[in-house]
Amino acid sequence: MRTVLALALLAGYGHDALAAEAQKAEFSAARTFTTNVLDSPVAISDWYTALRGTIEMPVAHDHGETRLTIGLEGRLHDQVAIRDTASAAVSLQSTLRPTDRLELRGTLGFSGGSDGDTLDLGGLFLGTRTPRAAASIGLEAGYRIDPTLVLLAEVGATSQRFGKARFQDDLLLPEQLEPDRNLRRAALAARKSFGPYAAGLSASLEDRLVATLGDPPVRLSSRRIGIEATAAYTGSAGAAIEVGLGAQHLADEEALFADWRPALRAGFTLPVVQTPLELRGSARLGFETAETDDPLGSWIARAELAFAYRLAEPIVAAGGVALEKRENLLLENEERRLGLHGEVTFNASKASDLVLRLDWLRSKATIIEERKERFDILLGLRTRL
């Protein structure tokens, strides 16, 4: 988000551009066959239907724009109904430009849902259903010192609440399995452009406050500090590259772990000249405290390479490979993942796409010697209004 705000200020993005945007809506429906619906070493296949809809309603005002976004999402399984999910989200974002140099952006968000999951009880899988809700608030400020230099600041907070999980067939009494969490974050950054080149510096702080649940606790509170230097290039033919190098520090409140480690973030887009081929790639090295099975977090090294090739005017073929190594910090096990995907998109009209996608994922965890494999086939329709 900070990069978007910086580019907008460097480009002199103002009220006239904002006012040109109109209400948008996107809807998608897909049928998917998966060979491992429980995402476990014991593979069980199933079909499911996924539905998603998003509506954006922008309203321009004298000094910027206010945008309301509403999203709904659901997944219904043919046989393994314990994996069904449903969620809704509402966000309100307002952009204000009091002067040509200063831009402010505030965001409020609310979401809620019900997630189906399974507990592996020694080969016996017990379904669970957990209600959840979250609220977030954020404020960004960007100040353009001159046409090539922008200063950025960001603060935000998120509160996540989880209800008691209900067990399949009421075999057990409802019990809270996920602890409530509060996330606070702050960041400062500067970005300087030199024609097609840009460079930047940033520093960030993130506090994750987790309610105590279980003995030992299933999750731990932590603080993450990050510093990063970035360099970027944007070419006239669509080529772009950005690289961020820095360091991250992660520590928990129980003093079980504290360490500085190098961090990397990189991405590129490369249209191959005089061909309908485009290459994309990304890499990441850093701590992960949100999507992890570890009570504190994981150290992740990930690389991805993808391509898109226009076979004909309405048909685009795409594919890619992703490699990931995940070190769980307190559990001390490693997870290695390899993923492949292929996709064909048919542009049926200006507002509709038909999609056929294949995904294959294999993962292996050390210490517990767990292996998982999954193959998915998706056929979907996307519509834009």
C-alpha positions as CSV (number, residue, x, y, z in Angstrom):
1,M,0.0,0.0,0.0
2,R,2.9,2.4,0.8
3,T,4.3,1.8,-2.7
4,V,1.0,2.7,-4.3
5,L,0.7,5.9,-2.3
6,A,4.3,6.9,-3.2
7,L,3.8,6.3,-6.9
8,A,0.5,8.3,-6.8
9,L,2.3,11.3,-5.3
10,L,5.3,11.0,-7.6
11,A,2.9,11.0,-10.6
12,G,0.9,13.9,-9.3
13,Y,-2.2,11.7,-9.0
14,G,-5.0,14.0,-8.1
15,H,-8.8,14.5,-7.9
16,D,-9.3,14.5,-11.7
17,A,-8.0,10.9,-12.0
18,L,-9.9,9.8,-9.0
19,A,-13.2,11.2,-10.2
20,A,-12.9,9.2,-13.5
21,E,-13.4,5.9,-11.6
22,A,-16.9,4.4,-11.6
23,Q,-18.6,1.7,-9.6
24,K,-17.2,-1.8,-10.2
25,A,-18.4,-5.3,-9.5
26,E,-16.8,-8.7,-9.9
27,F,-18.3,-12.1,-9.5
28,S,-16.8,-15.6,-9.9
29,A,-18.1,-19.1,-9.6
30,A,-16.0,-22.3,-9.9
31,R,-16.2,-26.0,-9.6
32,T,-13.1,-27.7,-8.3
33,F,-12.1,-31.3,-7.9
34,T,-9.3,-31.9,-5.3
35,T,-7.6,-35.1,-4.4
36,N,-6.9,-34.0,-0.8
37,V,-9.8,-32.0,0.6
38,L,-8.5,-32.3,4.2
39,D,-5.0,-31.2,3.3
40,S,-3.6,-34.1,5.3
41,P,-1.3,-37.1,4.9
42,V,-4.5,-39.2,4.4
43,A,-5.8,-38.0,1.0
44,I,-9.6,-37.9,0.6
45,S,-11.0,-36.5,-2.7
46,D,-14.1,-34.3,-3.1
47,W,-15.7,-31.7,-5.3
48,Y,-16.6,-28.2,-4.1
49,T,-18.2,-25.1,-5.4
50,A,-16.6,-21.7,-4.7
51,L,-18.6,-18.4,-5.1
52,R,-17.1,-14.9,-4.7
53,G,-18.5,-11.4,-5.2
54,T,-17.0,-8.0,-4.7
55,I,-18.7,-4.6,-5.2
56,E,-16.7,-1.3,-5.2
57,M,-18.5,2.0,-4.9
58,P,-16.3,5.1,-5.2
59,V,-17.6,8.6,-4.4
60,A,-15.5,11.6,-5.5
61,H,-15.4,14.7,-3.3
62,D,-13.6,18.1,-3.5
63,H,-10.3,16.8,-2.2
64,G,-10.2,13.1,-3.1
65,E,-12.4,10.0,-3.0
66,T,-14.2,7.7,-0.6
67,R,-14.6,4.1,-1.6
68,L,-16.9,1.4,-0.1
69,T,-16.0,-2.2,-0.8
70,I,-18.3,-5.2,0.0
71,G,-17.2,-8.8,-0.5
72,L,-18.8,-12.1,0.0
73,E,-17.2,-15.6,-0.3
74,G,-18.3,-19.1,0.2
75,R,-17.2,-22.7,-0.4
76,L,-19.6,-25.7,-0.4
77,H,-18.3,-29.3,-0.6
78,D,-20.3,-32.1,-2.1
79,Q,-19.4,-34.7,0.5
80,V,-17.0,-33.4,3.2
81,A,-19.3,-30.6,4.5
82,I,-17.1,-30.1,7.5
83,R,-14.8,-28.1,5.2
84,D,-17.4,-25.6,4.1
85,T,-16.6,-21.9,4.7
86,A,-18.4,-18.6,4.5
87,S,-17.2,-15.0,5.0
88,A,-18.2,-11.4,4.4
89,A,-16.1,-8.2,4.5
90,V,-16.8,-4.5,4.4
91,S,-14.1,-1.8,4.0
92,L,-14.3,2.0,3.8
93,Q,-11.4,3.9,2.4
94,S,-11.1,7.6,2.1
95,T,-8.4,9.6,0.3
96,L,-7.9,13.2,1.1
97,R,-5.5,15.7,-0.7
98,P,-5.5,18.9,1.3
99,T,-2.7,20.3,-0.8
100,D,-0.8,19.3,-3.9
101,R,2.0,17.9,-1.7
102,L,0.1,16.1,1.0
103,E,-2.1,13.0,0.7
104,L,-3.9,11.2,3.5
105,R,-5.6,7.9,3.3
106,G,-7.7,6.3,6.1
107,T,-9.2,2.8,6.1
108,L,-11.8,1.0,8.2
109,G,-12.5,-2.7,7.8
110,F,-14.8,-5.3,9.2
111,S,-15.0,-9.0,8.4
112,G,-16.6,-12.1,9.8
113,G,-17.1,-15.7,8.8
114,S,-17.3,-19.4,9.7
115,D,-14.4,-21.8,9.0
116,G,-14.6,-25.5,8.8
117,D,-11.5,-27.5,9.7
118,T,-10.5,-31.0,11.0
119,L,-8.5,-32.3,14.0
120,D,-6.3,-35.3,13.3
121,L,-6.8,-37.6,16.3
122,G,-4.3,-40.3,15.4
123,G,-5.9,-41.1,12.0
124,L,-9.4,-40.2,13.1
125,F,-10.5,-36.9,11.7
126,L,-13.0,-34.8,13.8
127,G,-14.6,-31.8,12.1
128,T,-14.8,-28.4,13.7
129,R,-16.5,-25.1,12.9
130,T,-15.2,-21.9,14.3
131,P,-16.8,-18.4,14.0
132,R,-14.5,-15.5,13.6
133,A,-14.6,-11.7,13.4
134,A,-12.1,-9.0,12.8
135,A,-11.9,-5.2,12.7
136,S,-9.1,-3.0,11.4
137,I,-8.2,0.7,11.1
138,G,-5.3,2.3,9.3
139,L,-4.0,5.7,8.4
140,E,-1.4,6.6,5.8
141,A,0.2,9.9,5.0
142,G,2.4,10.8,2.1
143,Y,4.2,14.1,1.6
144,R,5.9,15.1,-1.6
145,I,9.0,17.2,-0.8
146,D,9.7,17.7,-4.5
147,P,8.7,16.0,-7.7
148,T,11.1,13.1,-7.1
149,L,11.0,12.6,-3.3
150,V,8.2,11.3,-1.2
151,L,8.0,10.7,2.6
152,L,5.5,8.1,3.9
153,A,4.1,7.2,7.3
154,E,1.6,4.5,8.2
155,V,0.0,3.3,11.5
156,G,-2.7,0.7,11.9
157,A,-4.3,-1.8,14.2
158,T,-6.3,-5.1,13.7
159,S,-8.4,-7.0,16.3
160,Q,-9.2,-10.6,15.6
161,R,-11.8,-12.5,17.7
162,F,-12.5,-16.3,17.6
163,G,-15.6,-18.0,19.0
164,K,-15.8,-21.5,20.5
165,A,-15.3,-24.3,18.0
166,R,-18.2,-26.7,17.6
167,F,-17.3,-30.3,17.0
168,Q,-18.8,-32.6,14.5
169,D,-21.9,-34.4,15.7
170,D,-21.4,-32.6,19.1
171,L,-19.0,-35.3,20.1
172,L,-17.2,-32.8,22.4
173,L,-18.4,-29.7,24.2
174,P,-17.6,-26.4,22.3
175,E,-14.1,-25.2,23.1
176,Q,-12.0,-22.2,21.9
177,L,-9.1,-23.5,19.8
178,E,-7.8,-20.2,18.5
179,P,-6.7,-17.3,20.8
180,D,-7.9,-13.8,20.2
181,R,-5.3,-11.5,18.8
182,N,-4.5,-7.7,18.4
183,L,-2.0,-6.5,15.9
184,R,-0.4,-3.0,15.9
185,R,1.9,-1.8,13.2
186,A,3.8,1.4,12.2
187,A,6.1,2.2,9.4
188,L,8.1,5.1,8.0
189,A,9.5,5.2,4.4
190,A,11.2,7.5,1.9
191,R,11.2,7.0,-1.9
192,K,13.3,8.9,-4.4
193,S,12.8,8.6,-8.2
194,F,15.5,9.1,-10.9
195,G,13.5,8.9,-14.2
196,P,12.7,5.2,-14.7
197,Y,14.7,4.3,-11.5
198,A,13.7,4.6,-7.9
199,A,15.3,4.0,-4.5
200,G,13.9,3.9,-1.0
201,L,14.4,3.3,2.7
202,S,11.9,2.0,5.2
203,A,11.6,0.9,8.8
204,S,8.6,-1.0,10.4
205,L,7.4,-2.2,13.7
206,E,4.7,-4.8,14.3
207,D,3.4,-5.9,17.7
208,R,1.3,-9.1,17.8
209,L,-0.6,-9.4,21.1
210,V,-2.1,-12.9,21.7
211,A,-4.4,-13.9,24.5
212,T,-3.1,-16.9,26.6
213,L,-4.8,-20.1,25.6
214,G,-3.6,-23.6,26.6
215,D,-0.6,-24.8,28.5
216,P,1.8,-24.5,26.8
217,P,0.1,-21.6,24.8
218,V,-0.9,-22.4,21.3
219,R,0.3,-19.0,20.2
220,L,2.7,-16.4,21.6
221,S,2.8,-12.6,21.5
222,S,5.7,-11.2,19.5
223,R,7.4,-8.1,18.2
224,R,8.9,-7.8,14.8
225,I,11.2,-5.0,13.6
226,G,12.2,-4.5,10.0
227,I,14.5,-2.2,8.0
228,E,14.8,-2.3,4.2
229,A,16.5,-0.5,1.3
230,T,14.8,-0.9,-2.1
231,A,15.8,-0.3,-5.7
232,A,13.3,-0.4,-8.6
233,Y,13.2,0.1,-12.4
234,T,10.2,0.6,-14.6
235,G,10.7,0.4,-18.4
236,S,8.6,1.9,-21.1
237,A,7.7,-1.5,-22.6
238,G,6.2,-2.9,-19.4
239,A,9.4,-4.3,-17.9
240,A,9.7,-3.7,-14.2
241,I,11.9,-5.0,-11.3
242,E,12.1,-4.2,-7.6
243,V,14.5,-5.5,-5.0
244,G,14.4,-4.9,-1.3
245,L,17.3,-5.9,1.0
246,G,17.3,-5.5,4.8
247,A,17.0,-7.2,8.1
248,Q,14.3,-8.4,10.5
249,H,14.2,-9.0,14.2
250,L,11.7,-11.2,15.9
251,A,11.3,-11.8,19.6
252,D,8.5,-13.3,21.8
253,E,7.4,-12.1,25.3
254,E,8.6,-15.3,27.0
255,A,12.2,-14.8,25.7
256,L,12.2,-18.2,24.0
257,F,13.4,-16.7,20.7
258,A,15.1,-13.5,19.7
259,D,17.2,-13.1,16.5
260,W,18.1,-10.7,13.7
261,R,18.1,-12.2,10.3
262,P,18.6,-10.9,6.7
263,A,15.5,-10.2,4.7
264,L,14.9,-10.1,0.9
265,R,11.9,-9.1,-1.2
266,A,12.1,-9.1,-5.0
267,G,9.9,-9.2,-8.0
268,F,10.1,-8.7,-11.8
269,T,7.9,-8.5,-14.9
270,L,9.5,-9.0,-18.3
271,P,7.6,-8.9,-21.6
272,V,9.7,-10.7,-24.1
273,V,10.2,-8.4,-27.1
274,Q,8.2,-9.1,-30.2
275,T,6.5,-12.1,-28.7
276,P,3.2,-12.6,-26.8
277,L,5.2,-14.0,-23.9
278,E,5.5,-12.4,-20.5
279,L,7.7,-13.7,-17.6
280,R,7.1,-12.9,-13.9
281,G,9.1,-13.9,-10.8
282,S,9.3,-13.2,-7.1
283,A,11.4,-14.1,-4.1
284,R,11.0,-13.6,-0.4
285,L,13.2,-14.3,2.7
286,G,11.8,-13.3,6.1
287,F,9.8,-14.0,9.2
288,E,6.1,-15.1,9.0
289,T,3.9,-14.8,12.1
290,A,0.4,-15.0,10.6
291,E,0.2,-18.0,8.3
292,T,2.1,-20.5,10.4
293,D,1.6,-23.7,12.4
294,D,4.3,-22.6,14.9
295,P,3.3,-20.9,18.2
296,L,5.6,-18.0,17.4
297,G,6.3,-18.0,13.7
298,S,8.3,-19.4,10.8
299,W,11.4,-18.4,8.8
300,I,10.4,-18.6,5.1
301,A,12.5,-18.7,1.9
302,R,10.2,-18.7,-1.2
303,A,10.8,-18.3,-4.9
304,E,8.3,-18.3,-7.8
305,L,8.6,-18.1,-11.6
306,A,5.6,-17.8,-13.9
307,F,4.8,-17.1,-17.5
308,A,1.8,-15.9,-19.6
309,Y,1.5,-16.5,-23.3
310,R,-1.3,-15.2,-25.6
311,L,-2.1,-18.1,-27.9
312,A,-4.8,-16.1,-29.7
313,E,-6.6,-12.8,-29.2
314,P,-9.1,-14.3,-26.6
315,I,-6.9,-17.1,-25.2
316,V,-4.1,-16.8,-22.7
317,A,-2.1,-19.7,-21.3
318,A,-0.1,-19.4,-18.1
319,G,1.9,-21.5,-15.7
320,G,4.5,-21.5,-13.0
321,V,6.5,-23.2,-10.3
322,A,7.0,-22.2,-6.7
323,L,9.5,-23.5,-4.1
324,E,9.3,-22.8,-0.4
325,K,11.3,-23.8,2.6
326,R,9.7,-23.0,6.0
327,E,11.6,-23.3,9.3
328,N,9.3,-23.4,12.3
329,L,11.1,-21.4,15.0
330,L,10.0,-23.2,18.2
331,L,8.8,-26.5,16.9
332,E,12.2,-26.8,15.2
333,N,10.9,-28.7,12.2
334,E,11.2,-27.8,8.5
335,E,8.6,-27.9,5.8
336,R,9.5,-28.0,2.1
337,R,6.9,-27.3,-0.5
338,L,6.9,-27.6,-4.3
339,G,4.0,-26.3,-6.3
340,L,3.1,-26.3,-10.1
341,H,0.2,-24.7,-11.8
342,G,-1.1,-24.3,-15.3
343,E,-4.0,-22.2,-16.5
344,V,-5.9,-21.3,-19.7
345,T,-8.1,-18.2,-19.8
346,F,-10.7,-17.7,-22.5
347,N,-12.0,-14.1,-22.8
348,A,-15.6,-14.9,-23.7
349,S,-16.6,-11.2,-23.8
350,K,-15.3,-7.8,-22.6
351,A,-16.7,-8.6,-19.2
352,S,-16.4,-12.4,-18.8
353,D,-13.6,-15.0,-18.7
354,L,-13.7,-18.8,-18.6
355,V,-10.8,-20.3,-16.7
356,L,-9.4,-23.9,-16.6
357,R,-6.7,-24.3,-13.9
358,L,-4.6,-27.2,-12.7
359,D,-2.6,-27.1,-9.4
360,W,-0.3,-29.7,-7.9
361,L,1.3,-29.3,-4.5
362,R,3.6,-31.6,-2.5
363,S,4.9,-30.9,1.0
364,K,7.2,-32.7,3.4
365,A,7.8,-31.9,7.1
366,T,10.9,-33.2,9.0
367,I,10.9,-34.5,12.6
368,I,7.2,-35.6,12.4
369,E,7.9,-37.1,8.9
370,E,4.7,-35.9,7.4
371,R,4.1,-35.9,3.6
372,K,1.2,-34.4,1.8
373,E,0.2,-34.2,-1.8
374,R,-2.7,-32.5,-3.6
375,F,-3.9,-32.2,-7.2
376,D,-6.7,-29.7,-8.0
377,I,-8.7,-29.1,-11.3
378,L,-10.8,-25.9,-11.4
379,L,-13.3,-24.8,-14.0
380,G,-14.6,-21.3,-13.4
381,L,-16.3,-18.2,-14.7
382,R,-15.3,-14.6,-13.9
383,T,-17.6,-11.6,-14.7
384,R,-16.9,-7.9,-14.4
385,L,-19.7,-5.3,-14.4
